[in-house]
Amino acid sequence: MSPDAFRDACLGLPAASLTVQWGGTQVFKVGGRMFALMGGAVAQDGVSFKVSDLAYEVLIETGRAVPAPYLARARWVRFADIAELDQAEALDWLQNAHRLVVARLTRAVRRDLGLTDVVLLSAGRD
């Protein structure tokens, strides 16, 4: 996957935004909360994103990813080389990261962003 494709995939998700923070790290957010990082000081020129508890264990144990610096406690993983990511698989990971973060937003924020249907379908709650 190319950096441009990663950026486009993140920004293609509902209500996603991009800010540049922490030494040039591209921070992708929804509702003011991060769901993915690319490049810069924090992502160390790779990509990082939130995953489920099970995906975290599997990706770390198999060596496909490493715990993301500063964010491992929140179940974030880091891939050192974005070019090694399969595009279809990376899109699935990003959609899941987005859903996980949206599910943690307050109802009011989800409603304001027009994301109530996303949460109902992905998290099984309103």
C-alpha positions as CSV (number, residue, x, y, z in Angstrom):
1,M,0.0,0.0,0.0
2,S,1.3,3.4,-0.8
3,P,1.2,6.4,1.6
4,D,-1.2,8.2,-0.7
5,A,-3.5,5.2,-0.7
6,F,-3.3,4.9,3.1
7,R,-4.2,8.6,3.5
8,D,-7.0,8.4,1.0
9,A,-8.4,5.3,2.7
10,C,-8.4,7.1,6.1
11,L,-9.9,10.3,4.8
12,G,-12.6,8.3,2.9
13,L,-14.1,7.0,6.1
14,P,-17.1,8.9,7.4
15,A,-16.4,12.1,9.3
16,A,-12.6,11.4,9.2
17,S,-10.1,14.3,9.4
18,L,-6.4,14.8,9.2
19,T,-4.1,16.8,11.4
20,V,-0.3,17.0,11.5
21,Q,1.1,16.7,15.0
22,W,4.2,15.5,16.9
23,G,7.0,16.0,14.5
24,G,5.1,15.6,11.3
25,T,3.0,12.7,12.2
26,Q,-0.2,12.5,10.1
27,V,-3.0,11.9,12.6
28,F,-6.3,10.6,11.3
29,K,-9.2,11.3,13.6
30,V,-13.0,10.9,13.9
31,G,-14.8,13.0,16.5
32,G,-11.5,14.4,17.7
33,R,-10.2,10.9,18.6
34,M,-7.3,9.2,16.7
35,F,-7.8,6.0,14.8
36,A,-4.7,5.9,12.7
37,L,-1.2,7.5,12.4
38,M,1.3,7.7,9.5
39,G,4.9,8.8,9.4
40,G,6.6,11.4,11.6
41,A,8.1,11.0,15.0
42,V,5.3,8.9,16.6
43,A,4.7,6.4,13.8
44,Q,8.4,6.3,13.1
45,D,7.9,6.4,9.3
46,G,5.5,3.5,9.4
47,V,1.8,3.4,10.2
48,S,-0.1,2.7,13.4
49,F,-3.8,2.1,14.1
50,K,-6.2,0.8,16.7
51,V,-7.2,-2.8,16.6
52,S,-9.4,-5.1,18.6
53,D,-8.0,-7.0,21.6
54,L,-7.9,-10.3,19.7
55,A,-6.3,-8.7,16.5
56,Y,-3.7,-7.1,18.7
57,E,-2.7,-10.4,20.3
58,V,-2.6,-12.2,16.9
59,L,-0.7,-9.5,15.1
60,I,1.9,-9.2,17.8
61,E,2.3,-12.9,18.5
62,T,2.8,-13.7,14.8
63,G,5.3,-10.9,14.4
64,R,3.3,-9.1,11.6
65,A,3.2,-6.0,13.7
66,V,4.7,-4.5,16.9
67,P,3.1,-2.7,19.7
68,A,2.7,1.0,18.7
69,P,4.9,3.4,20.7
70,Y,3.0,5.2,23.3
71,L,-0.3,3.6,22.3
72,A,0.2,-0.1,22.9
73,R,-1.8,0.0,26.1
74,A,-4.8,1.1,24.1
75,R,-4.3,-1.8,21.7
76,W,-2.6,0.0,18.8
77,V,-0.2,-1.8,16.4
78,R,2.5,-0.5,14.2
79,F,3.6,-1.7,10.8
80,A,7.1,-0.5,10.0
81,D,6.8,-0.6,6.2
82,I,3.6,0.5,4.7
83,A,4.6,-0.9,1.3
84,E,4.4,-4.4,2.7
85,L,0.7,-4.0,3.6
86,D,-1.8,-5.6,1.3
87,Q,-4.2,-2.9,0.3
88,A,-7.4,-4.8,0.8
89,E,-6.3,-6.0,4.2
90,A,-5.1,-2.6,5.2
91,L,-8.5,-1.1,4.2
92,D,-10.2,-3.7,6.5
93,W,-7.9,-2.8,9.4
94,L,-8.6,0.9,8.9
95,Q,-12.4,0.5,8.7
96,N,-12.2,-1.5,11.9
97,A,-10.0,1.1,13.6
98,H,-12.5,3.7,12.6
99,R,-15.5,1.7,13.9
100,L,-13.7,1.0,17.2
101,V,-13.2,4.7,17.8
102,V,-16.6,5.7,16.7
103,A,-18.2,3.2,19.1
104,R,-16.4,4.9,22.0
105,L,-17.7,8.4,21.1
106,T,-20.7,9.8,23.0
107,R,-24.1,9.5,21.4
108,A,-24.3,13.3,21.0
109,V,-21.0,13.4,19.1
110,R,-22.0,10.4,16.9
111,R,-25.3,12.1,16.2
112,D,-23.6,15.4,15.4
113,L,-21.2,13.7,13.0
114,G,-24.0,11.6,11.4
115,L,-22.4,8.3,12.5
116,T,-25.3,6.6,14.4
117,D,-25.8,4.0,11.6
118,V,-22.1,3.2,11.5
119,V,-22.1,2.4,15.2
120,L,-25.4,0.4,15.1
121,L,-24.0,-1.8,12.3
122,S,-20.5,-2.3,13.7
123,A,-20.7,-2.2,17.4
124,G,-24.2,-3.6,17.9
125,R,-25.4,-0.7,20.0
126,D,-26.8,2.8,19.6
